Amino acid sequence: MPLIDMNWLRDHVDVPAEETYEQLAADLVKVGLEEEEIHTSQVTGPIVVGYVVDLTPEPQKNGKVINWCHIDVGEHNVLDEEGNKVPRGIVCGAPNIAAGQKVVVTLPGAVLPGDFKIEPRKTYGHISDGMCASERELGLGSDHNGIIVLNDYGLSDEQVEALQPGDDALGLLGLNEATLEINITPDRGYAFSYRGVAREFHHSTGAQFNDVVASYLERAGQLHASEHGDVEVIIDDTNPIHGVPGCDRFYARTLTGINREGRSTHQMRQRLLRSGMRPISAAVDVTNCVMLDVGQPLHAYDLDKIVQPIVVRRAVDGEKLVTLDGKEHDLVSEDLLITDSPNGERGSRVLGIAGVMGGLYGEVTEETTNVLIEAAHFDPISIARSARRHKIPSEASRRFERGVDTQLQAAAAFEAIELLMGVCGGVASENPTDVNNTEQPRTIEFHTSEVARLTGLTTTDEQIAQILSDIGSIVSTVSEGVLSVTVPSWRPDLTEACDLVEEVARLVGYDQIAVTVPAVPATSMTGLTDSQLRRRQVADTLAEYGLTETISYPFVGDEDYKNFAYDADAIKPISVELANPLAGDRPYLRREILLTLMRTVQRNIRRGNPQASSYEVGHVFEWDPQAPAIPALPGGVRPSDEQLAALDAGLPYQPLHVAAILTGDVQETGWMGEKRTADWTDVVEAVTRISERLAANFTLDQLHGDDVPATWHPGRFAQVKVGERVVGIVGEFHPRINESLGLPAHTAAFELDLDAVFDEVTYEPVQARPVSSYPPVHQDFAFVVPQAMTSAQLSDIIRTAAGDLLESITLFDVFTDDSLGEAKKSLAYAVTLRAADRTLTAEDTDAVRAAIIDATAAARAVLRA
């Protein structure tokens, strides 16, 4: 996002001298330009101007030549043995240092970017008492071919002459000031320039705004611009996107006979650096400077390399272009190109992707003496698509895709020519080419009552008209309460009356809008839906059990399938594959939450948090390869019920699931006992608690042998059922899975299809039972049963036999031993009996006990002695 240099901003608006960057940020946020960050310098002094008194070249054994220099740094000079101040001795290996130069010297105590501290150091047989700095070492650019020589750094002769040894160089180089980075929303493209930010500062504070563009437009209007100027330009767009021409204005002006040795001024270089751009050459620096200044991207061509006519056209599939960054791009028919016409073949050579980036051919070089400046207006959609397709988010494309002022091109080109002539001389053309097919700015009929209706603000018609005029609109009165508003050319985002309401509210101040909480009518439909309530009950149950809720990205790939020992070839055809995945190695949407939840658990364990038991409630995505194709619906009209049904039929099924992974210690070592790690019993308990909370009456169907998926322990895995429907799985991971994923032994998990659970459970009002005031009777039973009998089966038998006197039944022990017999186990239950109308007698309890023993005996359950 844009970096703002307050000194440059003052060219456009009267910023008070005492304004700080913190205050500037506060002023801009009032009108919607949010502060991203205030950047302070990473460089601290002392950094001063030095004068090279003399130097002695010293060849080294490695072939390198270093210079032992004596550099006068004024008051920072050192004392000799007699107490006299003498120049400092500094070792410098730069090839461009020479006696008599004024250079930038970093003295001991200075700190450069990267926390590089300057100290006296012994090197090449000398004590170097400081360092002569290059641009890269100071963070001013990428040039490291030599040190900064102030005699040749864009300063005027008078400025260089005025510099004295020992003068502070931090201020000279702009290293002692902060810059403000602001965040620009997509509809505010004009704020990608100092002109636009200055206008917003004016709206916020009332400071005087000075529109330099008006002056440039007036002076450019005195030229003889026409469609048939010095440069022949043809716009031939045969494939417009959405019927909108890719280029509706192309302004071209030439500058001939420039000085190839010309260099950008110090001020221009400094401004570019403080605005986040690297100085390159005079012509390129000028175009970048104008773009930052007024918001119009420009492109400079070597005029001698261009063969007219210049043709703006769409690409032909298969064409190629090597852009300025050295990368080759395969062009498609939507790309808008700038081309020229060598060998009489019109538009045959590609010079660049319009509004995005130029190509290597035709660029300005050190040999260029004649320059062509292009200032155009391109369709935002065309530019945005090309920039994203080719992954070239250039400074130009950022502005064009947000919308550039259609009336700015002549002024921007005039400013660029003037700046370039100032540093390189030359003769500017008086006959620029201007192919202008832009439309007139939109006029909106605006009812001023809309402001009060939509925002609640109390504003007069005069206030509204004044605000709209201040943003650059032409406002006239149609009738009482109705204005005709012609929006400014730099605000393509203002298309409807509601946009004007937003502008009024923004400039009056959002803080002036009264906070009114709308009244919510109390009806039978308020509150959570049944599904929302049950989902919350599930989440609360697991949180109360001690698990942490997480949210993971639903993307999976081959690595996840491998981790769970899944057959990727079988899963991929029934998985939703993304056309443009966030991560190339995870292009599918999950069919189970466990795959993505596992990554969260692993990450916690790897970062030193072994107690990572977690759960997630979310959707999974089940693709049906036989599903009908999803129809392309027309825009701008409400789809019919049949179209919506067809849309739903083509979408993947997205049921709501809950999954949990239990790992680590579930009980810490203490005076009550030793620590215990999580295992399958803990996930069964979690599933049981969900069952009780939802009144779902889950049953577990344990699978054995080859029926158990490879992910799970073959003796500790079960399907969760409601009635006969399988609604989930629960169990302990296979030891190989735990080992490969770096999990503790016995890590266990479950996953339930909540939509299936909710469908199977019938929820009806529960009649509360009166609490009996009579005492309970507790009976314990231990039965030897076949290994295949489940506790649930035996519990049902006991419950039926006990009848209405049964209050509760709890399994408290499972015991297996050879002494019980082959394929036998012992199940022990605590049974509580209570009557609602009397105290139970011994005869009552004996009768119930006998009934339980007889019923269980019929099922081959033998009461243990």
C-alpha angles and dihedrals in degrees: 000000000000121000114216123214107196093210091058091044089059089067087072107030137024101255110184115252091235094052112126126204089248090056091045090054090049092049094050096046089060088069097040104271101124124208113246098179142325106234117210125194119273089207124087129182169278088097113147146166112271131194117215103229096179141330137204118210112223118191114215132213091251090060094255121127118217127187124227101211136188109210126188110222097171115225089010093065118121132243121252125214091279093052096255122136111247134173118278121256111236131175112224128178097184113125094216099059117112139165115273095033127127110226141172112261125194109206129206108288095038119123121210130195113297090038090280107168121207114224135157105275135184109235134155090000096306137090104243106210097196138339137262104229134222127207093259093050090055094044092245097121144319099280110121099152091102145345125282108273107194092201087067102031103100095275121133119249089252092053093049091047091051093055112101128196109269096027113142110264096188092078092039090057096037092244095130097062133082126229128214120229113203133192116237121201116223094254095056102068092146088068089068086088138061088242091058095044090048090054090053091048087054090052091050101045107016091240115157112272117213111199106206090182091070090060093047092048091052092051093043088053089064090064122089098249119171142144088266101052129137092297121055110226127182124188108203110168108168096166109046116178111243087351092294115128112242092225123028098167133033119177119184130179130171134219116195135191098025122170108257090207093058115124133196115264120257090247092053093049092047093049092050092050093048089049092053101260130117119235111238113162138334096266095043093043090053094052091047091047092053091047091054092042102051104005101249115126112221135190127209120209131189097249093206091061095050120093113202141267101058107211126201106204145142120269125255114235108263098029115131135210133188106212128209091270089063096250123131118228130196106224127217133201093264093060114104112218140196108218140169132210118246120177091015092292105133114231093350100133120063114224098176149320104278114252093357114066139329127238129246093256115080097018120141113260137177088273096055116119101160121052135193116204116206120199112175143161117229135187109266094221094052092050095044093051094048093046092052096040092054095033093237107137094180127175088249095052092048089060100039094050090054094047130270126219109269092211096051103080101087093045093048093049090048091052091048094050091048093050093045092049088051093061103025106023118215138139119283122215117251091201108061120177116244118180099183121180097150121138124240115263115273121264117214127196103223127195106207091210087073089076093062094039095053102032108019090232118147106223131152123234088248092055092048093049091048092051093048091047091050092058088056103268124139105233128192132167117249097177138324108316093003124101132186107221123190105195121224118262092241093059107070088156091072102087107133141033092259089060089058090050089055091051091052092048091047094052096040086051131260087234088067092063109100116243107237122174108214115236113251112212114231108236136153089261097062123108130034123338118240091258093049091048093051092045089054091048090055092049092047092050093054093043090051088051088060103261124135119233115230137178119216133186109263095227122118138172146169094304092057092048090050092049090057095040091243126158100247093193090058096045102044097066090056095042127091108251118205119227092211109022122190089230121033093214093055107047098149134079115237124261090193130036093218092074094060096033088057091062090056092051092047092050092053093048092049090052094054102269106118092168091076102139104152143166137200134198112202149116129285126201124230116188121207109207088202094055116122119257116273108251122234104238123208118250127238097034133080111255117242122248089254092053092049090049090051089049092052092047091057096048121093120257108260110193123182113249137182122206135175137187118202117199140148125028120343092179125034125217111265144135089291094059149299124310119270127206125220118269140158094294090064095054090046088053091050091051090047092053091051089050092052093045092052095036085233099142095218119199126199120225107196116212125207140200118343092002090072114088115243091249093067138065106263094228099037107054132098141169117240113228139187103201104318096331119102108227102168152337134255133183152095122298118250111264090243090056092049091049096047093048094046093244127148116262116274094024106166138192147177138201127196132191099228094188089057091047093050091048093053099045119080112212116205132160111281119229109223114233118226115251110247116234091203123097122263127238118221121208128177123207130187118190132188106221138171114278090243095058114099126219089240091058093051092044090056091052092050092045092052094047095048093054123184094344092068112104100170143349124201131182106224105166141029116189132180127184139146089246090070092062136258115320092359135130138179124240118191123197136189109217123193120200126191136160123218096217108033149014110272116245127215088257091055094051093042090053093051091046091051091049091052093049093048094047094048093045088058087059092051093259111139121202110237117235 
